[in-house]
Amino acid sequence: MANTKSAIKTTRKISRETRINKFRKSRFKNVIKKMNVLIEKKNKTEALKFLPKLNSEIMKVAKTGIIKKRNASRNLSRLTKKINSL
C-alpha cells in the first residue's frame, strides 16, 4: 500500500488512466468486430461508409499508445484489403 502523499496520488492517477485505456481498447475492438460483421455479410457499400470511422478510431488508439502504430496500420490494411476483395 502506498504510504506517501505522492504515491497515493500516483495510484489514483494510474487507476484513472487504466479505466480510460480499457474504455478506448474496448471501443477499438468493437469497431473492428463491427467491420468484420459488415465484411462477412458482404455489404461493401456499408463497409466503405464505415471505413473512415474505423480509420479514425484505430488511429486515436494508436496515437494514445494503447496499441502500436504498426499494429494499427496492419489492421487497417488487412480490413481494407478484405473490403476491396468483396
C-alpha positions as CSV (number, residue, x, y, z in Angstrom):
1,M,0.0,0.0,0.0
2,A,1.2,3.5,-0.8
3,N,2.5,5.3,2.2
4,T,3.5,8.8,0.9
5,K,1.3,11.5,-0.4
6,S,2.8,11.4,-3.9
7,A,2.5,7.6,-4.1
8,I,-1.2,7.8,-3.1
9,K,-1.7,10.4,-5.9
10,T,0.1,8.3,-8.4
11,T,-2.1,5.2,-7.6
12,R,-5.2,7.4,-8.2
13,K,-3.8,8.6,-11.4
14,I,-2.9,5.1,-12.6
15,S,-6.3,3.8,-11.8
16,R,-7.9,6.7,-13.8
17,E,-5.7,6.1,-16.8
18,T,-6.3,2.3,-16.6
19,R,-10.1,2.9,-16.8
20,I,-9.7,5.2,-19.8
21,N,-7.3,2.8,-21.6
22,K,-9.8,-0.1,-21.1
23,F,-12.6,2.0,-22.5
24,R,-10.6,3.0,-25.6
25,K,-9.3,-0.5,-26.2
26,S,-12.9,-1.9,-26.0
27,R,-14.1,0.7,-28.5
28,F,-11.2,-0.3,-30.8
29,K,-12.2,-4.0,-30.6
30,N,-15.9,-3.2,-31.1
31,V,-15.2,-1.2,-34.2
32,I,-13.1,-4.0,-35.7
33,K,-15.8,-6.5,-34.9
34,K,-18.4,-4.3,-36.5
35,M,-16.3,-4.0,-39.7
36,N,-15.8,-7.8,-39.7
37,V,-19.6,-8.3,-39.5
38,L,-20.1,-6.0,-42.4
39,I,-17.5,-7.9,-44.4
40,E,-19.0,-11.3,-43.6
41,K,-22.4,-10.0,-44.8
42,K,-20.6,-8.9,-48.0
43,N,-22.1,-5.4,-47.6
44,K,-19.5,-3.4,-49.5
45,T,-21.3,-0.1,-49.5
46,E,-21.9,-0.1,-45.7
47,A,-18.3,-1.2,-45.2
48,L,-17.0,1.6,-47.3
49,K,-19.2,4.1,-45.4
50,F,-17.9,2.8,-42.1
51,L,-14.2,2.8,-43.2
52,P,-13.5,6.5,-42.3
53,K,-14.9,5.9,-38.8
54,L,-12.8,2.8,-38.4
55,N,-9.7,4.6,-39.6
56,S,-10.4,7.4,-37.1
57,E,-10.9,5.1,-34.1
58,I,-7.9,3.0,-34.9
59,M,-5.6,6.0,-35.2
60,K,-6.9,7.5,-32.0
61,V,-6.0,4.3,-30.1
62,A,-2.6,4.2,-31.8
63,K,-1.9,7.8,-31.1
64,T,-2.5,7.4,-27.4
65,G,-0.2,4.4,-27.3
66,I,-2.8,1.7,-26.4
67,I,-1.7,-0.2,-29.5
68,K,1.4,0.3,-31.6
69,K,1.2,2.3,-34.8
70,R,2.3,-0.6,-36.9
71,N,-0.4,-2.8,-35.4
72,A,-3.0,-0.1,-36.2
73,S,-1.8,0.2,-39.8
74,R,-1.6,-3.5,-40.2
75,N,-5.3,-3.9,-39.0
76,L,-6.4,-1.1,-41.3
77,S,-4.5,-2.6,-44.3
78,R,-6.0,-6.1,-43.8
79,L,-9.5,-4.8,-43.4
80,T,-9.2,-2.5,-46.4
81,K,-7.9,-5.4,-48.5
82,K,-10.9,-7.5,-47.4
83,I,-13.3,-4.8,-48.4
84,N,-11.7,-4.4,-51.8
85,S,-11.9,-8.1,-52.4
86,L,-15.7,-8.1,-52.0
